[in-house]
Amino acid sequence: MNSVILGSSYIMVHAPDMVIHNGSTQTTERAVNPNSEYLKEIKNNLRTFDQAVAYLPNQAYIGNIAPDELAKYEMPWFDKPLEGATRDGRFGEIMPQDEFILLMQIVDAFDLVKLEKEFVSAAKSKLMNHPLFDEGLIGRIKEGEDSAAIQKYVDTEHAEPIYNEGQLVGCVKRAHDIDINLSGHVMFENLVSKASNVLALLNLVSKNNINKEEIEYVIECSEEACGDVNQRGGGNFAKACAEVAGFVNATGSDTRGFCAAPTHAIIEAASLVKAGVFKKVVVCAGGSTAKLGMNGKDHLKKGYPILEDTIGGFAVLIGENDGVNPEINLDLVGRHTVGTGSSPQAVITSLVSSLDKAGMKITDVDKYSVEMQNPEVTKPAGAGDVPLANYKMIGALAVKRGEIDKKELAEFTEKHGMTGWAPTQGHIPSGIPYLGFCREDILSGKIKNAMIIGKGSLFLGRMTNLFDGVSFIIEANKGLQEEKSAVSEEEVKTLIAKALKDFASNLLNE
């Protein structure tokens, strides 16, 4: 029995101050050219929380508008706010920076996050009204310290500062005096990833009416590395996040594979459930501060605001086949192998050709979810429309296989593809953003199946020049047919009796 997708969640955190102080493009610029015009201009080109909430792709990410609806709007999108947009979505939410900073302290297990008293007082009242934060979580918030103490941590103890509305409101202390893997900077990144992950888990439970106690395993698949000098990326984010989210019966582990990691993790989760090891497995990931403002220079050159101002996160629940929810077909897993080659065409071919196992054509798949980056973010930076480029390659492969005519290529991309809407958070856009819509589309009968494609740039780690990728098929539930078609006890008895009768007859004839 194939595993099924029981629910998903998608969250964003609007983090304008973290764009300035923690995004790798900005921190690098500050080190190389501290008096640059870009650093002077960036503060005046950051969006407000309301602007980030009303941004069309962000509303798509949390489930309030569908990809088909997004495609109806002409770009640029940043000057077309969605009227009546709210921070709460069908799949999740968009959280403001001040609330998130408190969440960072909530998830902190080693008293590393120090926050200023007045800031805590102002932000705590907001978080107390949040429907997902119970007394247990709120009780983790400390009263705060004097601003002078915060400043001292930053000035003399190498703590990573935390800013809100341009003001120093806290810091993340280093967790070790010497180990750079536990520096204030690294701890800040990891706590942001953990906090955004926890927010995704809380939304997963709430939006899908899930019993926390039924979760048995958690697979975390972000791009951060949790460890110290003796095992720099050993993990375990999974169990750390499960602890805060209240998954008391869960264990877990981390899966790493750059951008493709979420798709690897879904396949692993589905396999564990299908094998009967666990009944319910959650795949989740928090976001990355390093990716904030990654293409900021190009956005400002085009007259755009800084569009990469949100941290992303997601969570997906995989469970036993219930005869209703969409199935993950593990018989049709595509994979980029060592011998495949790293050209874009070779990668796509290796991932899509898994359809051959079932005698399927490329056109037999209703929707392909690829690297679903928001094109308004990537096009000004010269990377083009990433989803569209992927769909053109899939369509070209269909032409090469003789499954469509060359003149049908544009029609193919429109019918089987989607406009991108996900934030450029590395692992976040890679195939996974569509799972929420995909589940709904299959359950409603809008589509019968979809292929989820995750790709990753392994060469970033300087260990190999290889690319990476895996894919899987989601399809409408066939019902519990396997159980219905199984041979009954009475049928077994009949077959045995017939076999014995035939055996006796043969003996008599001899």
C-alpha positions in Angstrom: 0.0 0.0 0.0 1.4 3.4 -1.1 1.9 6.1 1.5 -0.4 9.2 1.2 0.0 12.9 1.8 -2.3 13.8 4.8 -1.5 17.5 4.9 1.0 20.3 4.6 1.9 23.8 5.8 3.8 26.7 4.5 5.0 29.7 6.5 6.9 32.9 5.9 8.6 35.4 8.2 9.0 39.0 7.1 12.5 39.9 8.3 13.7 43.3 6.9 16.3 43.9 9.5 17.8 40.5 9.0 18.1 41.3 5.3 20.4 44.2 6.2 22.4 42.5 8.9 22.3 38.8 8.1 21.8 38.3 4.4 25.1 37.0 2.8 25.0 39.6 0.0 24.8 42.5 2.5 27.3 41.1 5.0 29.8 40.5 2.2 29.2 44.0 0.8 29.8 45.5 4.3 33.1 43.6 4.6 34.3 44.5 1.1 32.9 47.9 0.6 31.3 49.3 3.8 30.6 52.7 2.3 28.8 51.4 -0.8 25.8 53.1 -2.3 23.9 49.8 -2.1 24.1 49.6 1.6 23.0 53.2 1.9 20.0 52.7 -0.4 18.8 49.3 0.9 17.2 50.7 4.0 14.9 52.9 1.9 13.9 50.0 -0.3 12.6 47.5 2.3 8.9 46.6 2.3 6.6 47.0 5.3 5.0 44.0 6.8 1.6 44.9 5.2 3.3 45.2 1.8 5.0 41.8 2.2 1.6 40.3 3.2 -0.2 41.8 0.2 2.5 40.6 -2.3 0.8 38.1 -4.7 3.4 35.3 -4.7 3.5 35.4 -0.8 -0.3 35.0 -0.8 0.1 32.0 -3.1 2.8 30.5 -0.9 0.5 30.4 2.2 -2.4 29.1 0.0 -4.7 32.1 -0.3 -4.5 32.3 -4.1 -3.8 29.4 -6.5 -1.0 29.3 -9.1 -3.5 29.6 -11.9 -4.9 32.8 -10.3 -1.4 34.2 -9.9 -0.7 33.7 -13.6 -3.5 36.0 -14.5 -1.6 39.0 -13.1 1.0 40.8 -15.3 4.4 41.4 -13.8 5.7 43.3 -12.0 3.7 42.1 -9.1 5.2 44.2 -6.3 3.0 47.2 -7.3 -0.2 45.1 -7.4 -1.0 44.3 -3.8 -3.8 41.9 -3.2 -6.8 43.7 -1.8 -7.9 42.4 1.5 -4.8 40.2 2.0 -4.3 38.7 5.4 -1.3 37.1 7.2 -3.3 33.9 7.8 -3.5 31.4 4.9 -5.1 28.1 4.2 -1.7 26.4 4.5 0.0 28.6 7.0 0.9 32.2 7.8 3.2 35.2 7.4 4.7 36.3 10.7 6.1 39.7 11.4 9.7 40.1 12.6 9.1 41.1 16.2 6.9 38.1 16.9 9.5 35.9 15.3 12.3 37.2 17.4 10.4 36.1 20.5 9.9 32.7 18.8 13.7 32.5 18.5 13.9 32.8 22.3 11.1 30.3 22.8 13.0 27.6 20.8 16.4 28.5 22.4 17.3 25.7 24.8 20.6 27.1 26.1 19.8 30.7 27.1 21.7 32.1 24.2 19.0 34.6 23.0 19.0 37.8 25.1 16.3 40.3 24.5 15.8 43.9 25.7 13.0 44.4 28.3 10.9 47.0 26.5 11.0 45.0 23.3 9.9 41.8 25.1 7.0 43.6 26.7 5.7 45.1 23.5 6.1 42.0 21.4 4.9 39.5 24.0 1.4 40.9 24.1 1.1 40.3 20.3 2.3 36.7 20.5 0.0 36.0 23.4 -2.9 36.6 21.1 -1.6 34.2 18.5 -3.9 31.1 18.3 -1.0 28.6 18.0 1.0 29.7 21.1 -0.2 28.1 24.3 0.8 28.9 27.8 3.7 26.4 27.6 5.3 28.2 24.7 4.6 31.7 26.0 6.1 30.6 29.4 9.5 30.1 27.7 9.8 33.9 27.1 12.1 35.6 29.5 11.4 39.1 30.8 14.4 40.6 29.2 17.5 42.6 30.1 18.7 46.2 30.0 19.8 47.6 26.7 23.3 48.2 28.2 23.7 44.5 29.0 22.7 43.6 25.4 25.2 46.1 24.0 27.9 44.6 26.2 27.3 41.1 24.9 27.7 42.4 21.4 30.7 44.6 22.1 32.7 42.3 24.3 31.4 38.8 24.0 31.1 38.4 20.2 27.3 38.0 20.3 25.4 38.3 17.1 23.1 41.4 17.3 19.4 41.2 16.7 17.7 44.3 15.2 14.1 45.4 14.9 13.1 48.6 13.1 16.7 49.6 13.0 17.2 49.3 16.7 19.3 46.8 18.7 16.7 44.8 20.6 18.7 41.7 21.5 21.5 39.3 20.6 22.5 35.6 20.2 25.4 34.7 22.4 28.1 32.4 21.2 27.8 28.9 22.6 31.5 28.3 22.9 34.5 30.5 23.4 36.7 29.0 20.7 34.6 26.7 18.4 33.6 28.8 15.3 30.8 26.3 14.6 29.1 27.5 17.8 29.8 31.2 17.2 27.1 33.8 17.7 26.6 34.1 13.9 26.2 30.4 13.4 23.9 30.0 16.4 21.8 32.9 15.1 21.4 31.2 11.7 20.5 27.9 13.3 18.0 29.4 15.7 16.3 31.2 12.9 16.1 27.9 11.0 14.8 26.1 14.0 12.2 28.8 14.9 10.8 28.9 11.3 10.7 25.1 11.3 8.7 25.1 14.6 6.3 27.6 13.2 5.7 25.4 10.2 5.1 22.4 12.5 2.6 24.3 14.6 0.7 25.4 11.5 0.8 21.8 10.1 -1.0 20.6 13.2 -3.5 23.4 13.3 -4.4 23.6 9.6 -4.8 19.9 9.2 -6.3 18.9 12.6 -3.5 16.6 13.5 -3.0 14.8 16.8 0.6 15.6 17.8 0.9 12.4 19.7 0.4 10.3 16.6 3.6 11.6 14.9 6.3 8.9 15.2 9.2 10.3 13.1 10.4 13.7 11.8 12.8 14.3 8.9 14.3 17.7 8.8 15.7 18.8 5.4 16.9 22.4 5.5 20.3 23.7 4.3 21.7 24.6 7.7 24.3 22.5 9.6 23.8 21.6 13.3 27.0 20.6 15.1 30.3 21.5 16.7 34.0 21.3 16.0 33.9 17.5 16.3 31.0 16.9 13.9 30.1 20.1 12.1 26.9 19.0 10.5 25.9 16.0 12.6 22.4 17.4 13.4 19.7 16.9 14.9 17.3 19.7 13.9 14.5 17.2 13.6 14.3 16.1 17.1 15.0 19.6 18.4 12.1 21.0 16.5 9.8 18.1 17.4 10.5 18.8 21.1 9.3 22.4 20.9 6.3 21.6 18.7 5.2 19.0 21.3 5.6 15.8 19.2 6.3 13.8 22.4 6.2 10.4 20.7 8.4 11.3 17.8 12.1 10.6 17.1 13.8 11.8 13.9 16.9 12.7 11.9 18.2 15.2 9.4 18.5 14.7 5.6 20.9 17.0 3.7 21.1 17.4 -0.1 21.1 21.1 -0.8 18.0 22.2 -2.8 17.0 18.6 -3.6 16.9 17.5 0.1 13.1 18.0 0.6 12.3 15.7 -2.3 14.8 13.1 -1.0 13.2 13.4 2.4 9.6 12.9 1.1 10.7 9.7 -0.7 12.4 8.5 2.5 9.3 9.3 4.6 7.0 7.6 2.1 9.3 4.5 2.1 9.3 4.3 5.9 5.5 4.4 6.1 5.0 1.9 3.3 7.5 -0.5 4.9 5.4 -0.3 8.1 8.3 1.1 10.2 6.3 4.2 11.2 2.6 5.1 10.6 3.0 8.9 10.4 6.1 10.8 9.4 6.6 14.6 9.1 9.1 16.1 6.6 9.9 19.7 7.5 12.4 22.5 7.0 13.1 26.0 8.3 14.5 28.9 6.3 17.8 30.6 5.7 18.9 34.1 6.7 21.9 33.9 4.4 19.5 33.9 1.3 17.8 37.2 2.4 18.5 40.0 -0.1 20.5 37.6 -2.3 19.6 39.5 -5.5 19.1 42.8 -3.8 21.6 44.8 -5.9 19.8 43.8 -9.1 16.4 44.5 -7.6 17.4 48.1 -6.7 18.9 48.6 -10.2 15.5 47.8 -11.7 13.7 50.1 -9.4 12.2 47.1 -7.4 12.1 46.9 -3.6 14.1 44.2 -1.9 11.8 41.2 -2.7 13.9 38.6 -0.8 12.8 39.8 2.6 11.1 36.7 3.9 12.3 33.5 5.6 10.5 30.4 4.4 9.5 27.1 6.0 7.2 24.1 5.4 6.0 20.8 6.8 4.4 17.8 5.2 2.7 14.8 6.9 3.0 11.4 5.3 0.8 8.6 6.5 -0.6 5.1 5.8 -3.0 4.7 2.9 -6.5 5.8 4.0 -8.1 5.1 0.7 -8.8 8.8 0.2 -5.7 11.0 0.1 -3.3 11.2 -2.8 -0.7 8.4 -3.0 3.0 8.7 -3.5 3.9 6.2 -6.2 7.3 4.8 -5.2 7.4 2.6 -8.3 8.1 5.7 -10.4 10.9 7.4 -8.5 13.3 9.3 -10.9 16.9 9.9 -9.9 20.0 11.7 -11.2 22.8 9.1 -10.9 26.6 9.6 -10.8 26.8 8.7 -14.4 24.0 10.8 -15.7 25.9 14.0 -16.4 25.3 17.5 -15.1 23.9 19.4 -18.1 20.3 20.7 -17.4 19.0 18.5 -20.2 20.6 15.4 -18.8 19.3 16.1 -15.3 15.7 16.6 -16.5 15.8 13.6 -18.7 17.0 11.4 -15.9 14.2 12.6 -13.6 11.3 12.5 -16.1 12.2 9.2 -17.8 11.1 7.3 -14.7 7.7 7.4 -16.5 9.0 4.7 -18.9 8.6 2.1 -16.1 4.9 2.4 -16.3 4.7 3.0 -20.1 3.6 6.5 -19.5 4.1 9.5 -21.8 5.3 12.9 -20.5 1.9 14.2 -21.4 0.3 11.6 -19.1 1.4 13.7 -16.1 -1.1 16.6 -15.5 1.3 18.9 -13.6 5.0 19.1 -13.1 6.3 20.9 -10.0 9.9 21.9 -10.5 12.1 24.7 -9.0 9.1 27.0 -8.3 11.1 30.2 -7.7 9.2 33.5 -8.0 10.3 34.8 -11.5 10.0 38.4 -10.4 12.9 37.7 -8.0 15.2 35.9 -10.5 14.6 37.7 -13.8 16.1 41.0 -12.7 19.2 39.1 -11.6 19.7 37.5 -15.0 18.6 34.0 -14.0 15.4 34.3 -16.1 12.1 32.5 -15.3 13.4 29.3 -13.7 10.2 27.3 -13.7 9.4 28.2 -17.3 13.0 27.1 -18.3 12.4 23.8 -16.7 9.0 23.3 -18.4 10.5 24.1 -21.8 13.2 21.4 -21.2 10.5 18.9 -20.2 8.4 19.9 -23.3 11.5 19.6 -25.5 12.1 16.1 -24.2 8.4 15.3 -25.1 9.1 16.6 -28.6 12.3 14.5 -28.9 10.3 11.4 -27.8 7.7 12.1 -30.4 4.9 12.6 -27.8 4.1 16.2 -28.9 4.8 18.3 -32.0 7.3 21.1 -31.8 4.6 23.7 -32.4 2.8 22.4 -29.3 5.6 23.3 -27.0 4.1 26.6 -25.7 0.8 24.9 -25.1 2.6 22.1 -23.2 4.3 24.6 -20.8 1.0 26.3 -20.1 -1.0 23.2 -19.6 1.5 21.1 -17.6 3.5 23.9 -15.9 2.8 26.7 -13.4 3.9 30.3 -12.7 6.5 30.3 -9.9 5.7 31.8 -6.5 8.1 30.5 -3.9 10.8 32.5 -2.1 14.4 31.9 -3.2 15.3 30.2 0.0 17.4 27.4 -1.6 15.6 24.2 -0.6 12.2 25.8 -0.1 11.2 26.3 -3.8 12.4 22.9 -5.1 9.2 21.0 -6.0 7.7 21.1 -2.6 5.6 24.3 -2.7 3.0 22.7 -4.9 2.2 19.8 -2.5 -0.6 21.7 -0.7 -2.3 22.7 -3.9 -1.6 19.3 -5.5 -3.4 17.5 -2.7 -6.4 19.7 -3.1 -6.4 19.5 -6.9 -6.3 15.7 -6.8 -8.9 15.4 -4.1 -11.2 17.7 -6.1 -10.6 15.8 -9.3 -9.1 18.8 -11.0 -6.0 16.7 -11.9 -5.3 13.0 -11.6 -1.5 13.1 -10.9 1.6 15.3 -10.7 5.4 14.9 -10.7 7.4 16.6 -8.0 11.0 17.3 -9.1 13.7 18.3 -6.7 17.1 19.5 -8.0 20.3 20.6 -6.2 23.7 22.0 -6.9 26.0 19.7 -5.1 29.1 21.6 -6.3 28.4 24.3 -3.7 30.1 22.1 -1.1 33.3 21.9 -3.1 33.3 18.1 -2.9 32.1 17.3 -6.3 31.1 18.9 -9.6 28.0 16.7 -9.8 24.4 18.0 -9.9 21.6 16.2 -8.1 18.0 15.5 -8.4 15.1 13.1 -7.6 11.5 12.9 -8.5 8.3 11.1 -7.6 4.7 10.8 -8.7 1.6 11.8 -6.7 -1.6 10.3 -8.0 -5.2 9.9 -7.1 -5.9 7.3 -4.4 -6.9 4.0 -6.0 -8.8 3.0 -2.9 -7.9 0.1 -0.8 -8.0 -2.2 -3.8 -5.1 -4.3 -2.7 -7.1 -5.5 0.3 -10.3 -6.0 -1.8 -8.4 -8.1 -4.3 -6.7 -10.3 -1.8 -7.7 -14.0 -1.7 -10.2 -14.7 1.0 -9.9 -17.5 3.6 -12.8 -19.3 2.0 -11.2 -19.1 -1.5 -8.0 -20.5 0.0 -9.9 -23.4 1.5 -11.5 -24.1 -1.9 -8.2 -24.0 -3.7 -6.6 -26.4 -1.2 -9.6 -28.8 -1.4 -9.4 -28.7 -5.2 -5.6 -29.4 -5.2 -6.1 -32.3 -2.8 -8.9 -33.7 -4.9 -6.7 -33.5 -8.1 -3.8 -35.1 -6.3 -6.0 -38.0 -5.1 -7.4 -38.5 -8.5 -3.9 -38.7 -10.0 -2.9 -41.3 -7.5 -5.9 -43.5 -8.3 -5.1 -43.2 -12.0 -1.6 -44.4 -11.5 
